[in-house]
Amino acid sequence: MLAKTRIGWLAAALCSIVGIHASHAQEAVPSALQPPAGYTVAFTAKASGVQIYKSTAENGAVPKWTFEAPLAELSAPAHAIHHYAGPSWEAADGSKIVRDTNTPVATVPAKQAATDIPWLLIKVTADSMPGLLSKIGYVQRVSTSGGAAPATPPVREGTTVGVPYTATYVFYAKSH
């Protein structure tokens, strides 16, 4: 009887934990971060990496953290993607996309804005190499955890830090 009770409690706890993770994974994406009509999800990838910050000071002011670039590895089913400054995404097959600087990035604060980087929708442009990313027009970053600039101000100018983060990236291609 004691073994059945333990198994019952363990099963209930596991269901509770799985339910929490499932609800987090299915957080509603705000309408401000939806791509325009005519784009559909090509694939989704999980990211793990760092947001790089450098301490800067203007005209003798107190140093502050300034965002420099992301550096992350994204994993999607059967695909690896490198994410770095630009922002840029480069697949293992050599295809690459970069932010379209003519289109503003749509941004929505994360629920834990003090510690988690914002959610984004970024218009991107593919380079000429065919491959996994060659048809992608938008990248959406959601379900972020971590990555915000350190809460403690830097002591000196020029210090560089990498703040760990995870996120889900959704890649959108033009519908046919």
C-alpha positions in Angstrom: 0.0 0.0 0.0 2.9 2.4 0.9 4.5 1.7 -2.5 1.2 2.6 -4.3 0.9 5.8 -2.3 4.4 6.8 -3.2 3.8 6.0 -6.9 0.6 8.0 -6.8 2.3 11.1 -5.2 5.2 10.8 -7.7 2.8 10.6 -10.6 0.8 13.6 -9.4 4.0 15.6 -8.9 5.3 14.6 -12.4 2.0 15.6 -14.0 2.1 18.9 -12.2 5.6 19.7 -13.4 4.9 18.6 -16.9 1.8 20.8 -16.9 3.8 23.8 -15.7 6.4 23.3 -18.5 3.7 22.7 -21.1 1.9 25.9 -20.2 5.1 27.9 -20.3 5.9 26.5 -23.7 2.5 27.5 -25.0 2.6 31.1 -23.8 0.5 33.3 -26.1 2.6 35.4 -28.5 1.3 39.0 -28.6 -0.2 40.2 -31.8 2.6 42.8 -32.1 5.0 40.0 -32.8 3.0 38.2 -35.5 4.5 38.3 -39.0 2.4 39.8 -41.8 -0.2 37.8 -43.6 1.2 35.4 -46.1 4.0 34.0 -43.8 3.8 30.6 -42.2 6.0 28.7 -39.7 8.9 27.0 -41.5 10.4 25.5 -38.3 11.1 26.3 -34.6 14.4 26.0 -32.8 15.6 26.1 -29.2 18.5 28.5 -28.4 21.1 28.4 -25.7 23.8 30.9 -25.5 24.8 34.3 -24.1 23.9 38.0 -24.7 27.2 39.9 -24.8 27.4 43.3 -23.0 30.3 45.7 -22.8 30.7 48.5 -20.3 30.8 51.9 -21.8 31.1 55.4 -20.5 30.4 58.6 -22.3 32.4 61.8 -21.5 33.6 60.6 -18.1 30.1 59.4 -17.0 29.6 56.3 -14.8 30.0 53.1 -16.9 26.9 51.3 -18.0 26.2 48.0 -19.7 25.7 48.3 -23.5 24.4 45.4 -25.6 26.9 44.1 -28.1 25.7 40.9 -29.7 24.1 37.5 -29.2 26.1 34.3 -29.4 24.0 31.2 -29.3 23.5 27.7 -30.8 20.0 26.9 -32.0 18.9 23.3 -32.4 16.0 22.3 -34.6 15.0 18.8 -35.7 18.0 17.7 -37.8 19.5 21.2 -38.0 22.1 23.3 -36.2 22.1 27.1 -36.5 24.7 29.6 -35.3 23.3 32.9 -34.0 25.7 35.9 -33.7 26.1 39.7 -34.3 24.0 41.4 -36.9 21.8 39.7 -35.7 22.6 36.9 -38.1 21.7 33.2 -38.2 23.8 30.7 -40.2 22.8 27.1 -40.8 25.2 24.2 -41.0 24.5 24.0 -44.8 25.9 27.6 -45.2 22.7 29.4 -45.8 22.4 32.7 -43.8 20.0 35.4 -42.9 20.6 38.8 -41.4 18.4 41.5 -40.0 16.8 43.8 -42.6 17.9 47.1 -41.2 15.2 49.0 -43.2 12.5 47.4 -41.0 12.2 48.2 -37.3 12.4 45.3 -34.9 9.1 44.7 -33.1 9.7 44.1 -29.4 7.6 43.2 -26.3 9.0 43.0 -22.8 9.3 39.5 -21.3 7.2 38.7 -18.3 10.3 38.9 -16.1 11.8 42.0 -17.8 14.4 42.5 -15.1 16.1 39.2 -15.9 14.7 38.0 -19.3 15.5 39.6 -22.6 12.5 40.9 -24.6 10.5 38.9 -27.2 11.1 40.1 -30.8 9.9 39.9 -34.4 12.8 40.6 -36.8 12.5 41.0 -40.6 15.4 39.2 -42.2 17.1 39.0 -45.6 18.6 35.8 -46.9 22.0 35.8 -48.7 22.3 34.0 -52.1 23.3 30.6 -50.8 20.5 28.1 -51.0 19.6 26.0 -48.0 17.6 25.8 -44.8 17.4 29.6 -44.3 17.1 30.8 -47.9 13.3 31.2 -47.8 13.1 32.8 -44.3 11.5 36.3 -44.1 10.9 36.7 -40.4 12.4 35.4 -37.1 10.4 35.5 -33.9 12.2 35.2 -30.5 9.8 34.1 -27.7 9.8 32.3 -24.3 13.1 33.9 -23.2 14.8 33.2 -20.0 17.8 35.2 -18.8 20.1 37.3 -21.0 19.3 40.7 -19.5 22.2 43.1 -18.7 23.7 42.5 -15.2 21.8 44.4 -12.5 25.1 45.5 -10.9 26.7 48.4 -12.9 30.2 47.8 -14.2 33.1 49.2 -12.3 35.2 50.2 -15.3 34.9 50.9 -18.9 35.7 48.1 -21.4 34.6 45.1 -19.4 32.8 42.5 -21.5 30.4 39.9 -20.0 28.2 37.1 -21.5 24.9 36.6 -19.7 23.4 33.2 -20.3 19.9 32.9 -21.9 17.6 30.5 -23.6 14.8 31.2 -26.0 12.6 29.7 -28.7 13.1 31.0 -32.2 10.3 30.6 -34.8 11.4 31.0 -38.4 8.7 32.1 -40.9 8.7 31.7 -44.7 6.5 33.2 -47.4 3.5 31.0 -48.1 3.3 29.5 -51.5 
